[in-house]
Amino acid sequence: MHIGKNIAIYRKKNHLTQEELAKKLSITRQSVSKWENEETLPSIDNLVTLSGLLDISLDELITGEAYLHFPLEYGVIQHRKLLYLFLLSPTFIAILIALNAFTNFSENYFYLAIALLMQILLYSVFVYLFPLRKSRLYTHWTLTKKGIDVPIYKMNFWTELWLPIKELINRQTKFISFDEIEYLSLETNAFRIDPNVGVGFNGYFVRNISIMNEAFELAIMTKQGDTYKLDLTGYYFTDTKDRQLLYSILLFLKRKQIPIHDPHHVLPLIKERKSVVDTLYV
């Protein structure tokens, strides 16, 4: 814990000098200076007052990490209704073509075939070649004070197509309490070639394609020997809640006495809110 450093950080964020903060606390400037230099620690009463003055929770003041509000949903796509409208737009076009087929009975098989082909091709293009993994419509998960609500799925090339639809029809989850968890593991897999190397037309980076994002997951190993995967790819997007809160979530889980394995040494990068994939290709 670096309480002194956190006091200095949040004091500056609130545009306060040491002198101004000292006056609000009815103490000397030297006392604030000693706190920030970690020569002494504030009393419990002063910590409570500081959290109010600096407009942060005690948890944030002591640990430097954001306070978690439960239940906390991780990986939820913003504007998901608009995304579904975008994804299913080929369906609307296909329906119009199919309706036209029934007004031209002699050519109805041709129109129906065109409608079906358009539906498959356009939907596949939207899922695989556009930015943002559409599977996240299904793979988001929920952290509570007692455990984790885990989505049930197996990811492969074909389920990437199916999961957005399955979320609408029959999304399955399983609640795993913290007492059931043996350990957690941060997992990511590098491609054989760094996607940043490939550049397409007009400087379009290959990594911008959703299927060229490396898997990034928090694996849950239960005491019964079962394994579940939590999708962390929402972390890839900067300036999002998913990136800002992931380290706080891991810190919370660690406080529950759950071991967290880090085979790729990405935890320090997560703490600094930095990219976790760039170091995979060094």
Beta strands, then each sheet from edge to edge (+ up, - down):
strand 1: 72-74
strand 2: 141-143
strand 3: 147-151
strand 4: 173-177
strand 5: 181-188
strand 6: 216-222
strand 7: 227-231
strand 8: 260-261
sheet 1: 1+ 2- 3+ 4-
sheet 2: 7+ 6- 5+ 8+
end
